[in-house]
Amino acid sequence: LLQLQPPARAALLKPRGPAACYGTSVTSAKIQVNGVHLHYQQTGEGNHAVLLLPGMLGSGQTDFGPQLKSMNKQLFTVVAWDPRGYGKSIPPSRDFPPDFFERDAKDAVDLMQALKFKKFSLLGWSDGGITALIAAARYPNLIHKLVVWGANASVTQEDVRIYNGIRDVSKWSEKVKKPLEELYGHKYFAETCEAWVDGISRFAENSDGNICQQLLPDIKCPTFIIHGEKDPLVPQAHAEYIHKHIKGSRLLLMPEGKHNLHLRFAKDFNKEVENFLR
């Protein structure tokens, strides 16, 4: 028994039956929300519902493999969504109007309501972290706990310089590029990345580069901010700002973490997050 791969071993140790079977598998489906068909993946059978919010160009499939696979399925029901225009939530094509983060926040909350979750926690990465901050501030009665990493509440001129550095997807590392090209095809991937850079850079024109700074004091739920000290895309000052402006929030700095710390250090990340959510 011990020589089997861990999932196979776990399957043998788990009680048989439909519920046990459902709890470990990942189901994929689409549901109509706000006039679009949003794709999501769901796993687990716990009482605590958790929504995973992906980053730019991301989807549940590309951004949260280790979380969908390994988060505690007895404690949590885990949902990973594809925001409109991303992943399998196409059509519509992705666009970036000035309120795209607000639109994603409403879509995310309405998706969970459509799935009949009365209250739930949010785990947001990068752009998904910004969306999660807005959702937690706008819908305080629905959000149980909040975890964000690689997120920012404003855009500086330095950020715009960093974003322009990733505008051309042909310069991305093969490892990061390949799954997205497989998901979207090269043309959609390249054009959407350029549109994202233009869309997020517009926030730098606001006073203080504001995206959602004014909303942070409205976040009342327990909040956990994680940041990789080697994140090349989001300077640490952003995490510190969010921590300072959400009362009672907790900040964890991971010395070796980069932007994708939840993938690179999945085991440590999952453990920290599960302990916080308990």
Protein Blocks (a to p, Z undefined) as FASTA:
>chain_A
ZZpcfklmmmmmpccdjklmmmmmccdddddeehiacddddedjdfbdcdddddehiafk
lmmmmmmmmmcfklpccdddddehiajlcccdddddfklmmmmmmmmmmmmmmnopabdc
dddehjlmmmmmmmmmmmmmlpmbdcdehiafbdcfklmmmmmmmmpmmlpcfklmmmmm
mmnopmlmmmmmmmmmmmmmmmmmpghhiaklmmmmmpmbdcdddddfklckbcfklmmm
mmmmmghiacdddfkbcfklmmmmmmmmmmmmmmmmZZ
